[in-house]
Amino acid sequence: MVELSSAASITARVIASLDEVAADQWNALDATDNPFLSHQFLSALENTGCVGGPSGWHPEHITLWQNNQLVAAAPAYRKDHSFGEYVFDFAWADAYRRAGLRYYPKLLVAVPFSPVTGPRLLVHPHHAAEPLKAKLIDALIAHCHARGYSTAHILFPDGRDRQHLAASGMIERSGFQFHWRNEGYAAFDDYLSALSARKRKNIQRERRQVHEAGIHLRVITGAQVQEVDWNRFYQLYRFSAEIKGGSAYLTRAFFEELARRMPQRIVLVEAARGAELIAYALCLRSGDTLYGRNWGTSGFYPGLHFDACYYTPLEYCIEQGIQHFDAGAQGEHKLARGFLPMPTYSFHWVAHSEFRDILRRYLKEETRHVEHYVDELEAAGPYKKQ
């Protein structure tokens, strides 16, 4: 634990492990029920080697304390690369390199490998949020200056944090994801009825392909998920990542930690053909939101990815009364399946004044293109025109 500053009985410290903070103190900061910000989730990443060590993700959480009470925090990491972030700055790093400047390391405020919108400036609900959020931002920038970091990046903040980050003078970047909203559907057929005829028939065809291939899907949750499921899921998760030429960032031990410490959050879609388990889609849930996260399959089966990752989770949302389904980053193909574009944001502090001015101009232009593209997507929406 490194102490940064102290003012008005509030002390700012950087901690290198969530093990330095009691779980109940950390969890008391976030009142949004977001599973990705819980002590259990973030410390599982640290304790199972997903972050730290050679991963290029080094925990440097910014915390504010009043005596021995944690009153505010931001989950932060020193990054030696830009992988696993979902807000891409590879071109920025290349521009720094060509100018003879060092871009890495940088500081990232985010949930590793999880492009999920939520609070990033966590404040205890019994304390005034506005001054503590301002102190968190000041402490974050002071830490960057002290370490000589080129940049700091706050990814996927929610609307409440967005206004504080904008007021700090950081550069805002816009993006979007495709999310589904439950419009009070009583059954999956009600959702299908809201779609245009062409979109509805395409979904029915894809689900029929899965059924005719002899594939059976079921949802298993919490303690229903057995050791054999986790073993097979991880095998397929690794295989699918390798086939795509990517990396399986998450370890088998990480999923074991989730199963042990967060069973009530786990929603697993299992696909079987006869006795063979051929695919899994892992979701996490809060009270009102389902988050689609990780997918693994033994091969290509027509329609299966869409059914396991979208349609079966949507049925689960409708049955459980869950209002919102965040199925992950990217994917224009989601639009035809009832997912609509939702804005996302990130904020960026840049130490180098000339690069800061260049990026500010560039991102203004990028935002115009993003907004224009979202308008086009909304005009081509999948639902019946009212």
C-alpha angles and dihedrals in degrees: 000000000000118000113221106179146331128219134157090357091303114119123196117212136173114221125198096204137027087226084080089067126062111244094234092053093051094044091050089067098066119062096174098086090234107162094203092063095050121114088238095058098041096043090047088060090053099042096049099048099254088121128023126037113049094345094096090234111107117181114237101159115189111225137178121209135191103201102311095334120104107226103168141005145171120208102234138173137191106232128206092186140012102247124125095024107102092212102089122221101156090118090053091053091049092050090052091049093050089050090054093250131127116244099176135101099047133163122249127192104197146095107275115251091353119105092195123143114232144115116319098175101059117198131180108252092230091062130070106267101205100062093040093051089050089050091049091054091047091049091049093052092044089053091052091051092048093051096039094239117173096218146357122216127197108196129201099352117177124243096271093056092041093070092050093048092047090051090054091065096248117147114259123220123193130213139147144225133195115253134173125227125204107230093194095284114178093199141004090260089060089057091048090050090058091060127085113266094253094051092045093051092048092055092047090050093051092050090047090054090056093048094047090051088062093248118148122198127199136170118234123185140191115330090006088077106092132202091258089057093052092047093050093041092054092046091053093042090055093045094050092048092051093047089055091049092246135117130262095229095182124073129222088245090057093059089046089055091050091051091050100041104028108029093142089062098054123103113172124186110207124197120198134178106200107312094337119100103216106169146010134193116197121208133175123208142203124190095282106014136064117203120203108212124155134023134190133175138171094227146328116308116173112252095358098110092053093046097046097040101035119009101042092044088049090054088051091051091051093047092048097041092242110165104203136037118196104189096183140266129327126353120131086193087076091070092070088053098057102273115130129205113266123187121250129187143199133187128215134199113198122192097199108079097208094049089045091057092045092050092047091056093043094050092050088058092043090053091055090054092047092050092048092050092048089052089055092049092050091050088055093048120156099232128093112273111251 
